[in-house]
Amino acid sequence: MQILKFGGASLKNAINIKKVATIIDGMDYKDTIIIISAIGKTTNALETIVDLYLKKNNNLLNYINELHELHIKIIDDLFIENHEIYKIVSNDFQKIRDFLKNNKSPNYNFIYDQIIPFGELLASKIINEYFNSVNIKSEFKDVRKLIKTDSFYRNANINWELTQANILKTKFNPNISLTQGFISSNEDNFNTTMGRESSDYTASIFAYCLNAKSVTIWKDVDGIFNADPKKFKNTILLEKISYTEAIELAFYGASVIHPKTIQPLQKKEIPLYVKSYINPKALGTCVSKSKDIFPKVPCYILKENQILISISSLDFSFTINDKTREILTLLSQNKVKINLTQNSAISLILCLEDDYNNIDKLTNELKSNFKINIEKGLKLYTVRNFEKKSFAAFKRGKTVLIEQTYNNTSQLICT
C-alpha cells in the first residue's frame, strides 16, 4: 500500500489534472490511496462564501454561481458533453445553497466546516471520474465516513481508535482509492476540518492505519528546501531529513509539511517523500529515520502577520508568574497561538498568531486585569542550524525587536 497526496496547486486547472493523470499512469499504482485537496483557490472562494452569508451580502448567490461556473469550465476541458460529472457537480453546489438557506446556527466555525469541505469533495469527484475516463482504475471514497473527530470545528482532533477501526474494515480498490484530505466528521456526522493545510496529515493517518510502505506528497516545488523559495533567495534542496528535524521545522512554521503529519509516520518508520508534479523525475526530499539533514545547511522560516503583546500588572500588586495560568487560559479559549514567549517578574511578552480573528476580543478581556501593549503586522524569523557568520549577515538591515537563541535555533521578531 502506498499513499499519494496532491495539493490544490497541482489541480488548479484541466492541464494540471491531466498532468497528474500522466504521473499516475506512469507508475505502478496497485494498492494506492490518493488524497486530493480542493482545486486551486476553491477553499479561499468558499471562505468568501461563508463571509458573504454571515454578512447577508446580496452577492452571495452570484458568487456561488461563479465558483460553480469555474468548476464547469474545468469539466468542459476534461470530459465529453453530457458526462455524468456535470450532474454530480451541480448537485453538490445545490447542497451548498440548500445548507445556507436552511441553516439556523450562528456559529461561524460550524458553518465554515459545513461549507468548506465541498472543495475537496468536488475535486475528488471530478478527478475520480476523469481517471476512469482515461482508463486509470479508481474508486471514490468519502473520507468523512472513515476519519472521525471531536466537534472542535475548524481544528478538530482525530478519534484514533474509531478512525483506525473504520479504515481497517474498509474494502479499498485493488488499484486506486481516491479520497479527500483535510476534512472529516464528528459522531453526529456533521462535517469537521482538521486545520488549514492538513491534507498532508490525512495522508499520514491512512499510512499509519494501513501500515503503508510510503507516503508521497506532490507539490509545486522540487522538495523541501532550507527556506521557502517564494520568500528567500538562493535556497538549497534538502535531499534527506530526519523525522525529528522535520517535526522541528514544521513546529516553527515550515510550510511544506503540515506540523501533525510527521509523528504518525515516525511511529511506524514510514518514509515520506516530497516531490514536484511539475518536475516528477527530480530527486525530491526523503523524510525518514536518517540522522539530521543532508546537506547540512542553516534553515530559514518566516511567519508573517505576527502580533507582539506585552502583558503586565496594572499596579504591580502581583508578579506576572502569579497570573500566567489565567493568561494562558484566555489565549486557549480564544484559539490564539503562541509562537514565542519572553517574561520577567512583572511582564510577559508573547508573539501570537491569530488565525481565528479573536485578538481584539482577547485584548479586551485582558485589559480588565492587565496593562496591555500590542503591535501588529510583525515578522517572526526562525533559523535552525545557524552559523554565527551567516546569521550575522542574515540579521543585517533588519529592525529586530526581540531575539532569542536556544541550542542551534535562533528566533527574531522584526518590523
N, C-alpha and C positions, 0 to 999 in steps of 0.2 A: 504494500500500500504506500502510495506517495501522495502528498498534499501540495497542490499548486494554488497560489493566490495571485489574482490580477487586480490591480488598483484602478481607480477611476480614470487616471490619465491614459492608461493602456486601452481604455474602452470609450474614449471621448467621441469617436465618430465611426462610421462604417469602415473606413480604411483601416483604422487600428483594430477593429474587431476582426476583420479579415486577416490581419497580420497575426493576431493571437491564434486564430484557427490554423494558420500555417505553422506556427510554432508547435501547437499540439499535434498536428498531423505528422510532423517530422520526428516525433518521439514515440517511445513505447508507452502508450497510455493505458495499459491494463491496470486494473485496481487503482484508479486515480480519483481523488476528490478534488474538485476545483472550487475555490472560494471566489466569489465575484463581489466587487464593490459597485456602487451606483455609477452610471455613465457620466463621465466628465464632471461638470459642476452641478449635477442634479441635486445633490444634498444641499448646497447653498440655495438653490432655487426653492426647494421645499421648505427650508428655514424661512425664506421670504414669504412663502405662502402662509406659514403659521403666524408670522408677524402681521401680515395684512388681515388675516382672520381676526386676530385679537384686537386690532385697531379698527375693526369694522370698515375697512377700506373698500370703496366701491369697485376698485380694480381687481379684486380677489379672483373672480371667475375668469376674467380676461387673462390674468397671469397663469392660472391653472391651464387654460386652453393653449397658451403659448408654450408651456412646458410639454403638454400633450403633443402639440404640433412638432416640437423639436424631436421627440421620440419617433413620430410618424416619418419624419424626413430620413432618419437613420434606417428605419424599417424599409422605406422605399428603395434604399440603396443596397439592401441585403436580400430581399425576398421578391418573389413573383407577386403580381397583383392578386388580391383576394386571399392571401395566405391567412391561415387561422390566427396568426400572431396579431393581426390588426384588431380582431375582436378581443383577444386576451388583454392587450394593452388598453383598449377603450374601456373594458370592464374595470380595470384597476383605477383608471382615472375617475370613473364614475363612483367607485368606492371612496375616493378622496372627497369628492363633492358631497356624497351622502353623509360621511362622517362629520364634516364641517357643518352640514345642515342640521344634523340631529344631536350633536354633542351638547351636553349640559355642564360639563366640568369647566371651571375657570382656571384649572391648574395648568400653567404653561408647560411644565415638564411632562405631564401626562399627555397633553395634546401633541407636543413635539414627538413623543415616542409612538403615537398612533399614526402620524403622517410621514415622518422621515423614512421609515423602513420601506416605503413604496419605491424609493430609488433603487435599493438593492433587489427588491422583488421584480421590478420592471426589467432591470438589466439582466438578471439571471434567466428570466423567461425568454427574453429576446435572444440571448446568446445560446441558450439550450436549443431553441428552435432552429437557430442558424447552424449550429454544429450538426444537427441531424440532417439539415437540408444539404450539407456538403459531405454527408456520409461519415461524420465523426459521431460514433455511437455515444449518446449522452442521455442522462435521465435527470429530470428536475427533482430536487428535494427542498422542502420548505424547512429551513433551519429552525424556525420557531417551534416546531414540533420536537426538536431534538435538544437544543440548548435552553435550559430553564434557569431562571434567575429570581432574585427578590424583586421588590417593587420600587427600588431606588431608580426612578425614571431618569434617563439620560446618562447614568453611570452605574448600571445595575451590576450586582455581584452574582457570579455564577453559583448555582447549586451543583457542585461537582458530582455528588452521589447520583442525583436524579439524571443529570446530563449524561454521565457515563453509561448508566443503565439504558437510557433511550438510544444512544448511539450504538451500543453493543447489540441491541436487539433489532436494529435496522438492517434490512437487506439492501446492500448497495449494489449498483450496477457493476458487472464484471469489467466494464470498460471505464466510463466516466460517470460519476455522480456530481451534478453541478448544483451548488447551493450558495447561500448568501453569507457575507461577512457582516460584523458589526451589530446585527440585530438578533433578537431572542424574544422570549416571552416569560411571563410570570405564572404563578399557579392558577390564576384566573384566566389565563390565555390572552391577557392584554399584551400588546407589543411592549418590549423594552429595548433599550440600546445600551451597549457596554462601554460607552465613551467614544468621543470623536476619534476617528482613525484607528478603530480597534479591529478592523478586518484581519490584520496580522494575528491578533490574539485568537480569533475564531479558528484560523489555520492551526495554531498550536494546540487548541482544545481538541480538535479532531485527531491531530497527530498523537497526542498523549493518550486519548481514549482508545485508539486503534493500534497503538504501537507501530506507527508508520516508520518507514525506513528513512524518510527525509521530508523536509518542507522547503519549497522554493517560492520565494516572493519575487514577482516580476514587477520592476519599477521602470521609471523613465530615465534612470541613471545606471551606470555600469556596475554598481555595487555600493558598498559602504565606503565613504571617503573620510579622511581625517577632519573634514569640515564640509558644510553644505556648499556645493559648487555654485548654488544660486546666490549665496551671500558672501562667500570668500573666494579670493583668487588663489591660483597655484595649488589647488587641492591634490591630495595623493590618495590613490586607491588602496584600501586596506584589504589584502588578499586573505588574511586569516585573523580571526578574532576569537578569543576565549569567551565562553558563556559569561564569566564574571565581568570581563571588560565590557561586553555588550550590554549587560544589565546596568553597569555604571554609566555608560554613555546614554542609554535610554532614560535612566533616572534623571540625568542632568538636562535632558531635553533633546537629544539627537533625534531628528525627525524620520530617519529611515526605518527604524524599528519601533513598534509600539512598546512602551515600558513593561506591559504584562506578558508580552509574547515569549520571552526567553525562559522564564522559570519552569513552565511545564515541559519544555524541550530538554532543559538541563537535567531534570529529574530522571529522564529516561535516555539521556545521551543521544537525542535525535538531532542530527546536523541540520542547520538552517542555511540555505543558500539564498543570496540576494543577487539577482541577475537583471539584465536590461532587455525589455521586449523590443527595444529599438535595435540593439546590437546583441542578439541572443547567443552568438558564438564567443562573446567576450568572456574573460576569465570569471568575473564576478567576485563575490566575497563568500567565504565559508565561516560560519559561526559554529564552533564545536568545542570539544574538550581540550583543545590545544592550549598552550600556555600563552597568556598575554596577547599581543598583537604583532602582526608582521605586515609591512615593515614597521619598526619601532620608531614612531614619529609623534610629536605632540598632536593632540586632537582638540579642535575648537568648536564650541557650541554657542549659539546665540539665541537667546529668548528675548523677544521684543514685547512692548506694551506692558512692562512691569510696573508695579506700584510699590513705592517705598513709604512705609508708615512708621512713625515714631510714636510710641505709647509711653506715657509717664504719669506719675501721680499728680493729681491736681494741687495738693497741699503738702506733699512729702510726708504724709502721715503713715505711709507704709512703703515697704520696698516692693519693687516690681515682681520679685520672686513670689511674694505672697499672693499675687493676683494672676500668675501665669495660667493656672488651670481655668480660671474664668475667661481669660482672653482666648485660649485655645478652644474652649467650648463654643464661644461665639463664632470663631473662624470656621469650625466644623459645621455648625448649624447653618451658616451662610454659604457653605461649599466653596470657600476661598482657600486656595492652595498656597502653602508656604514654600518658597524656593530658597530662602536664606534667612538666617537669624543672627542677631548680634545684641547682646544685652549687657547692662551694667546693673548696679544696685538700684538705680532709680529710673531706668528706662529700658524699653525693649524696642529694637528696630527690626522690622520684618520686610522682606521683599516678597511681594504677593502676586498671584496670578488670579484674575477674576473672570473665569470662563462663564459664570452664570450671571454676570452683571449685578452682583449684590454688594459691591464695595461701598456705595453710598448708604445703603441700609446698615451695613456693618459699622461704618464710621459713626452714624447717628447713635447706634446702640452703645458704642464705646465712649462717646462724648459725655454720657451721663455720669461716668465714673473716672474718666481719664482725660489727660491733656493729649490732644492728637495733632500731629503734623503729618501732612500727606503730600507726596509728589508723584505725579503720574507720567506715563509715556517714557519710561526709562528702559535701558538695555541691560541684560544680565549676560555677561560672557563667562563661560566656564572653559578652562584649559586643563586637559588631562595630560599627564606625562610631560609636563612643561620643562623646558631648559631655560636657565637664567638668562642667557644671552638673547635667545629668540623671544622670550617672554618680555624682556625689556623693550625690544623693538616693537612687539605687538601693542604694548601699552602706549607707545609714543603717539602723541596727538589726541589721546582720549581724555575726557574730563572724568576722572574716577572719583566717585562719591564714597564708595566702600570697597575695600579689598580684603579678602580672606584667603589664607593658604593652609591646606592640611595635607600632609604627606606629598603626593605628587599631583595634587589638584589645587588650582587657584581659581577664585571667582572674583569678578569685577562688576560692580554696579556703576553704570555710566549714563550720562545725559545723552 
